[in-house]
Amino acid sequence: MTQYCDPPLTTVAQPRFQIGQQAMLLLLEQLHGQNVASGSRLLDSELIVRGSTAAPKR
């Protein structure tokens, strides 16, 4: 979608495969009767800087 914007938008690329993988592992643990504590999982993401981001004005 960002390819249709002018200026091109800065976005954050998220590791969709790893997000799905972590979700499935948690689901399988629950299905096997394990007590899965709520919490956070940290995965790397990437900032993709495009034309909508500029250096700060002085």
Summary of the structure (lengths in Angstrom):
residues: 58
radius of gyration: 18.0
end to end distance: 32.1
largest distance: 57.6
contacts: 86
relative contact order: 0.32
helix: 33%
strand: 10%
